[in-house]
Amino acid sequence: MWHTLVRGFDYLVTPYDAAYLYVAQTEGCEFWTADDRLVRTVAAELPWVRSLSEVAEAG
């Protein structure tokens, strides 16, 4: 499954990131990260991937 995430985003998602995305997807939970590049890369297809910068902006 993680390979599908890597390939599905034209290899812009690293296998390391894909492993975390896979776990979050499997568990049905949001995935919060400080990696804004990752968030921008997957945002259109994975809205449950959130940026920690959202928290900083809200506070």
Contact map, one row per residue, 1 for C-alpha under 8 A:
11111000000000000000010000000000000000000000000000000000000
11111100000000100110110000000000000000000000000000000000000
11111110000000100100000000000000000000000000000000000000000
11111111000000000000000000000000000000000000000000000000000
11111111100010000100010000000000000000000000000000000000000
01111111111111100100000000000000000000000000000000000000000
00111111111000000000000000000000000000000000000000000000000
00011111111000000000000000000000000000000000000000000000000
00001111111110000000000000000000000000001100000000000000000
00000111111110000000000000000000000000000000000000000000000
00000111111111000000000000000000000000000000000000000000000
00000100111111000000000000000000000000001000000000000000000
00001100111111101100000000000000000001001000000000000000000
00000100001111111100000000000000000000000000000000000000000
01100100000011111110000000000000000000000000000000000000000
00000000000001111111000000000000000000000000000000000000000
00000000000011111111100000000000000000000000000000000000000
01101100000011111111110000000000000000000000000000000000000
01000000000000111111111000000000000000000000000000000000000
00000000000000011111111100000010000000000000000000000000000
01000000000000001111111110000010000000000000000000000000000
11001000000000000111111111000000000000000000000000000000000
00000000000000000011111111100000000000000000000000000000000
00000000000000000001111111111110000000000000000000000000000
00000000000000000000111111111100000000000000000000000000000
00000000000000000000011111110000000000000000000000000000000
00000000000000000000001111111000000000000000000000000000000
00000000000000000000000111111100000000000000000000000000000
00000000000000000000000110111110000000000000000100000000000
00000000000000000000000110011111000000000000000111000000000
00000000000000000001100100001111100000000000000111000000000
00000000000000000000000000000111110000000000000011110000000
00000000000000000000000000000011111100100000000011110000000
00000000000000000000000000000001111100000000000000111000000
00000000000000000000000000000000111111100000000000100000000
00000000000000000000000000000000111111110000000000101000000
00000000000000000000000000000000001111111000000000000000000
00000000000010000000000000000000001111111100000000000000000
00000000000000000000000000000000101111111110000011100000000
00000000000000000000000000000000000111111110000000000000000
00000000100110000000000000000000000011111111000000000000000
00000000100000000000000000000000000001111111111010000000000
00000000000000000000000000000000000000111111111010000000000
00000000000000000000000000000000000000001111111000000000000
00000000000000000000000000000000000000000111111000000000000
00000000000000000000000000000000000000000111111110000000000
00000000000000000000000000000000000000000111111111000000000
00000000000000000000000000001110000000000000011111000000000
00000000000000000000000000000111100000100110011111100000000
00000000000000000000000000000111100000100000001111110100000
00000000000000000000000000000001111100100000000011111110000
00000000000000000000000000000001110000000000000001111111000
00000000000000000000000000000000010100000000000000111111100
00000000000000000000000000000000000000000000000001111111110
00000000000000000000000000000000000000000000000000111111111
00000000000000000000000000000000000000000000000000011111111
00000000000000000000000000000000000000000000000000001111111
00000000000000000000000000000000000000000000000000000111111
00000000000000000000000000000000000000000000000000000011111
